[in-house]
Amino acid sequence: MSIRTSLVAASLMVLASAAPAVAADHLMKVGEVMLANAGGSTAVQFIELEDLPGEPFPGPPYTVEIFNAAGALQTTYATTLGNATVTRYMLATAQARTDFGFTSGTMLTATLPADGQACFKRVSDSLRIHCFRWGTITLPVTGTFGTDAGASPPNGMSVQRVSGTYVVAAPTPNAANSNGGVDMPMVDGPPQIDAGVIDAPVGTPDAPGGNPGTGDDDDGCSVGAGASWFGLVMLGLLLVLGRSARRRR
């Protein structure tokens, strides 16, 4: 084996061993919340958890915590998430399951607050992975890998995550979220206006490499580190090629 080939192989081994480890459950988000049907019945409610890349969940048990506007814990729901790869997980009332025709992983047994918060939590280390709040909140509860805010949805509508932003639209339980938002009152900040649609504000966009404290940290938590190691490997390759060229001359 040539010296150049050996150095290339060694560089690739260093890159693989130094890549940062990221938990396989950290991309799960509270993706959609519905509080009542068009007639105002709170018997039709659901929360959709969303992990669009699809991941296994190797650290069960996981729970969903419900808080009121003042940050007081109201209810904790167990989930059945485990090692199987999951894209969406539903928590819903019996009437929501009937009306929309889906099967939820967990039954909602207590009424969700009109202004409230939901957090996805890994129980083993008490880590709140992601939290979402809707309506007017006086004491936000935060998640380690993301905290987001949206409007409290009116009757017959849901507040749902679309491309990192929470909008109010027709409910889409256990399916891809809609991109047809409607105008809603502002929550916790100035409006974001896009083609006439006013959306509830979300976390500050990530800097390069990601920022676990924001709501748009879908996959940036390891990008910066990966880019740095890639640059080092490329620099090493250029040095080796340059030395080989000088020897040939």
C-alpha positions in Angstrom: 0.0 0.0 0.0 1.4 3.4 -0.9 2.0 6.1 1.6 -0.7 8.3 0.0 -3.3 5.5 0.2 -2.4 4.8 3.8 -2.8 8.5 4.8 -6.1 8.7 3.0 -7.4 5.6 4.8 -6.2 6.9 8.2 -7.9 10.3 7.6 -11.2 8.6 6.9 -10.9 6.5 10.0 -10.3 9.6 12.1 -13.3 11.3 10.5 -15.6 8.3 11.3 -14.4 7.9 14.9 -14.6 11.7 15.7 -18.1 12.3 14.4 -20.4 13.4 17.2 -22.9 11.0 18.6 -26.5 12.2 18.5 -29.4 10.5 20.2 -31.7 8.8 17.7 -34.8 10.4 19.2 -33.9 14.1 19.2 -35.8 15.1 16.1 -39.2 14.3 17.4 -41.5 17.4 17.5 -45.0 18.2 18.7 -46.2 18.6 15.2 -50.0 19.3 15.4 -52.6 20.2 18.0 -56.4 20.3 17.6 -58.6 21.5 20.5 -62.2 21.2 19.3 -64.4 20.3 16.3 -66.3 22.9 14.2 -69.2 22.7 16.6 -66.9 23.6 19.5 -66.8 20.2 21.1 -63.6 19.5 23.1 -64.4 15.8 22.8 -62.5 16.0 19.5 -58.9 16.7 20.4 -55.5 15.3 19.4 -51.8 15.9 19.5 -49.6 14.6 16.7 -45.9 13.9 17.3 -43.9 14.2 14.2 -40.4 12.9 13.2 -40.2 13.4 9.5 -36.8 11.7 8.9 -38.2 8.6 10.8 -36.1 7.3 13.7 -36.0 4.5 16.1 -36.6 5.4 19.8 -34.0 3.3 21.7 -34.5 4.9 25.1 -38.0 4.1 26.2 -40.2 5.0 28.0 -41.2 8.3 26.5 -44.0 10.5 27.7 -46.0 13.6 26.6 -46.5 16.2 29.4 -49.3 18.7 29.2 -48.9 22.1 31.0 -51.2 25.0 31.4 -50.4 28.6 30.5 -48.7 29.2 33.9 -46.4 26.2 33.4 -48.1 23.9 35.8 -48.1 20.2 34.9 -51.6 19.0 34.2 -51.3 15.5 32.8 -48.6 13.0 31.7 -49.3 10.5 29.0 -47.3 7.3 28.4 -46.4 6.4 24.8 -45.7 3.1 23.2 -42.6 4.4 21.4 -39.7 1.9 21.3 -37.0 0.7 19.0 -39.3 0.6 15.9 -38.8 3.5 13.4 -41.7 6.0 13.7 -42.6 9.1 11.6 -45.8 10.1 13.4 -47.4 9.2 16.7 -50.9 10.2 17.7 -52.5 11.0 21.1 -56.2 11.5 20.6 -59.6 11.3 22.2 -61.9 8.5 21.3 -64.2 10.9 19.3 -61.3 12.3 17.3 -60.3 8.7 16.4 -63.8 8.0 15.2 -64.3 11.3 13.3 -61.0 11.2 11.5 -60.7 7.5 11.1 -57.3 6.8 12.6 -55.9 4.7 15.4 -54.0 6.6 18.1 -51.1 5.2 20.0 -52.3 6.9 23.2 -55.8 7.9 24.4 -56.3 11.5 25.6 -58.4 11.3 28.7 -58.2 14.9 30.0 -59.3 18.1 28.1 -56.4 20.0 26.6 -56.3 23.7 27.7 -57.2 26.5 25.3 -53.9 28.0 26.1 -51.4 25.3 26.9 -48.1 23.5 26.3 -47.1 20.0 25.4 -43.6 18.4 25.8 -42.1 15.2 24.4 -39.9 13.7 27.2 -37.5 10.9 27.6 -38.1 9.5 31.0 -34.8 7.8 31.7 -32.9 11.1 32.1 -35.9 13.4 32.5 -35.0 15.1 29.2 -37.7 17.2 27.5 -36.7 16.8 23.9 -39.2 19.3 22.4 -41.9 21.5 23.7 -44.7 23.4 21.9 -47.0 26.1 23.3 -50.2 27.4 21.9 -52.1 30.6 22.8 -51.1 33.1 25.4 -48.5 31.6 27.8 -47.3 33.3 30.9 -44.6 30.8 31.9 -43.1 28.8 28.9 -41.8 25.3 29.4 -38.7 24.6 27.3 -37.3 21.6 25.4 -33.6 20.8 25.0 -33.7 20.3 21.3 -36.4 22.8 20.4 -39.1 25.0 21.8 -41.8 26.4 19.5 -44.9 28.6 19.8 -48.1 29.0 17.8 -51.7 30.3 18.0 -54.5 28.6 19.8 -56.5 27.0 17.0 -60.2 28.0 16.6 -62.9 25.4 16.4 -62.5 22.9 13.6 -58.9 23.9 12.9 -55.5 22.8 14.1 -52.2 24.5 14.7 -49.5 22.5 12.8 -45.9 22.5 11.9 -45.2 23.2 8.2 -41.6 23.7 7.1 -40.5 24.7 10.6 -43.3 27.2 11.1 -46.6 26.7 12.9 -49.7 27.7 11.1 -53.4 27.3 11.6 -55.1 25.1 8.9 -57.5 22.3 8.4 -56.6 19.3 10.6 -54.5 16.6 9.1 -54.1 13.9 11.8 -51.7 11.1 11.2 -50.8 12.6 7.7 -48.6 15.2 6.2 -49.4 18.7 7.4 -51.2 21.2 5.2 -49.5 24.3 3.8 -52.8 26.3 3.6 -52.6 28.6 6.6 -55.2 31.2 7.8 -54.8 34.5 9.5 -54.6 34.3 13.3 -53.8 36.7 16.2 -50.2 37.1 17.1 -48.5 35.1 19.9 -45.5 36.4 21.8 -44.2 38.6 19.1 -44.6 40.4 15.7 -46.2 38.7 12.7 -44.4 36.8 10.0 -46.1 37.6 6.7 -45.7 35.3 3.7 -48.1 35.7 0.7 -50.7 37.2 2.9 -50.6 34.5 5.6 -49.8 35.6 9.1 -48.1 32.9 11.1 -47.3 32.6 14.8 -43.6 33.2 15.5 -41.2 30.4 16.1 -37.6 30.1 17.4 -34.7 32.1 16.0 -33.3 30.4 12.9 -30.2 28.4 13.6 -26.7 29.6 13.0 -24.5 27.3 10.9 -24.1 24.1 12.8 -27.4 24.3 14.5 -28.6 25.7 17.8 -30.4 23.2 20.1 -32.1 26.0 21.9 -34.2 27.0 18.8 -37.3 25.4 17.2 -35.7 24.9 13.8 -32.9 22.6 14.9 -34.1 19.7 12.8 -30.7 18.4 11.7 -28.2 21.2 12.3 -26.9 19.8 15.6 -24.1 17.9 13.9 -23.6 19.7 10.6 -21.0 22.2 11.9 -18.8 19.5 13.4 -19.1 17.3 10.3 -18.2 20.2 8.0 -15.1 21.0 10.1 -13.8 17.4 10.0 -14.5 17.2 6.2 -12.4 20.3 5.8 -9.5 18.8 7.8 -9.6 15.6 5.7 -9.6 17.6 2.4 -6.6 19.6 3.6 -4.7 16.4 4.4 -5.4 15.0 1.0 -4.2 18.2 -0.7 -0.9 18.1 1.3 -0.4 14.4 0.4 -1.1 15.0 -3.3 1.2 18.0 -3.3 4.1 16.0 -1.8 3.6 13.2 -4.3 3.7 15.7 -7.2 7.0 17.2 -5.9 8.6 13.8 -5.6 7.7 13.0 -9.2 9.4 16.2 -10.4 
